Amino acid sequence: MGIAADVLAGRIAAGARAITWLDDGDPRGAEVIKRIFPHTGRAHVIGITGPPGAGKSTLTNMLVGALRARGQRVGVVAVDPSSPFTGGAILGDRVRMARHTLDPGVFIRSIGTRGAAGGLSRSTHDACLVLDAMGFDAVIVETVGVGQDEIDVVNLAHTTIIVGVPGLGDEVQAVKAGILEAGEIFVVNKADRDGYEATRRQFELMLHLREQARPEEDWSPPLLRAVASAGEGAAEIADAIAAHRAHLDSTGGFALRSGLREREQVLALLRERLARVARARAGDSLLDDVEARRLDPYSAIERLTGGLDQEG
Amino acid sequence: MGIAADVLAGRIAAGARAITWLDDGDPRGAEVIKRIFPHTGRAHVIGITGPPGAGKSTLTNMLVGALRARGQRVGVVAVDPSSPFTGGAILGDRVRMARHTLDPGVFIRSIGTRGAAGGLSRSTHDACLVLDAMGFDAVIVETVGVGQDEIDVVNLAHTTIIVGVPGLGDEVQAVKAGILEAGEIFVVNKADRDGYEATRRQFELMLHLREQARPEEDWSPPLLRAVASAGEGAAEIADAIAAHRAHLDSTGGFALRSGLREREQVLALLRERLARVARARAGDSLLDDVEARRLDPYSAIERLTGGLDQEG
């Protein structure tokens, strides 16, 4: 198959096409994955997440530069809220990142969040596999840190960077628990702003609580400062990423996380497939009865899934 | 069944227990829904959403007071990020709301987000049905406006209020497109802050674009100001809710949205049930093969779902 071979040869156009197929659920995408899968598992997948307004895109942009300076080829998968009303702001970020787009060692790709529940992590992981097969050493996955979909996305990473920011208050820092627990590197961005010390102390407390709760943990997450808009903090973050990668390699954690990710991917694909079966099963007349309140949803489900549980 | 009868009699303890059962997937919850379902469809479900830091809890609190003053019984379903690290801030909001907890005309309930993808909107809707059956005139569903789960939750409402706030910048206002499109009432909270005018103009532009994109729309969303911490803006928001309710009643939109919600609930339940089947089908040895990269995820799925599509 031409496209899969071109992906393995690192051809950008082929990679972009394969990711589009996978994002759209085009069966040609699955064929590409089947061909390239044995050649994947090498790229270091780095998740970047945090609340809206933390400057994640700018930080990602800075980090791409830092990793390139160390000779790594870098892919970026940006999980994009894709709001038609705020296209300006988001486009601005992408344009800022565009200074890397002439660099053949950098490939940037947005994944929409328009898909069904659970579909986001599936297509993000597929995109990571394609970039991995293309030979990128690092794949950065950038997403906003709220919502179950986003946790699922971040759980795909070998190394997760949590980005905080001064002055947004407790509620805003409240990225979901699952993400905080997954974080291996913490960064307070916009550290030249008022409130930096308070935010830093807040993160220190949180890391202290985590350490107490998990005394057996063998990685101690660093807490770093950055002013990504001014390029400050890039080397320290790149060092921390390299340190975590070395830690993963020495403990077998790298292969372990890659394997768990593939396992989760099978379950995500299975849920997607079954959701399609569900839509087909729930015929119109039954849904009409529920809509008219002649039948309650739970009784409807009993009719729809009769016998299905036994098939497992 | 005692609990269902007690729910229909408006007993708080029974309602709380039923919601817990439904949240936990306890089959007794489904039995309650079957009994109460014919008596539901009366409550006005009001969604409140916006970015973190917009003051949604304070606004909800204010709105509860305003609706109570108009003689309505009000239920609140707060979709809670439930972060262990920010329990303080969130608890603070709940405590602030606690001034209503001695009022038998108010019932406040948090729903966790710990469930599986898609489970959040399912258990939120179940909670709305219970509050509806208990005789609450209005049910407010409060959630943060990012993530597919949250869109699903907001799509459950008859009337959706989008809350913005000055000074967070474009990116932070970028609640998801689906939510912006669903919004029927827009509120700029913390309107005494610097940047109010800029945020207001941003929302005006957004509403203007939306109007151009949908000339056939028969509801023109109002844009209101509020300082919820000082109780400002409550009457205007309550008026707008009443106006939208009257609009829904006059166009048949109220029953239409209720029906679509039940239809969506059947599909959500079906997805949950099928996800359980999926986990049972994906046996350990097949997942082990994928984890060890001996088998790719797409080929694994073909083996797992063989013949299933035909069952529909």
Interface residues (C-beta under 8 A of the other chain):
Chain A: A30 I33 K34 F37 P38 T40 G41 P51 P52 G53 P81 S82 S83 P84 F85 T86 G88 A89 I90 D93 T113 G115 A116 A117 G118 L120 V144 V146 G147 Q148 D149 E150 D152 L168 G169 D170 E171 V172 Q173 A174 V175 K176 A177 L180 M206 L209 G259 L260 E262 R263 Q265 V266 L267 L269 L270 R271 R273 L274 A275 R276 V277 A278 R279 A280 R281 A282 L286 L287 V290 E291 A292 R293 D296 P297 Y298 S299 A300 I301 L304 T305 L308 D309 E311 G312
Chain B: A30 I33 K34 F37 P38 T40 G41 P51 P52 G53 P81 S82 S83 P84 F85 T86 G88 A89 I90 D93 T113 G115 A116 A117 G118 L120 V144 V146 G147 Q148 D149 E150 D152 L168 G169 D170 E171 V172 Q173 A174 V175 K176 A177 L180 M206 L209 R210 G259 L260 E262 R263 Q265 V266 L267 L269 L270 R271 R273 L274 A275 R276 V277 A278 R279 A280 R281 A282 L286 L287 V290 E291 A292 R293 D296 P297 Y298 S299 A300 I301 L304 T305 L308 D309 E311 G312
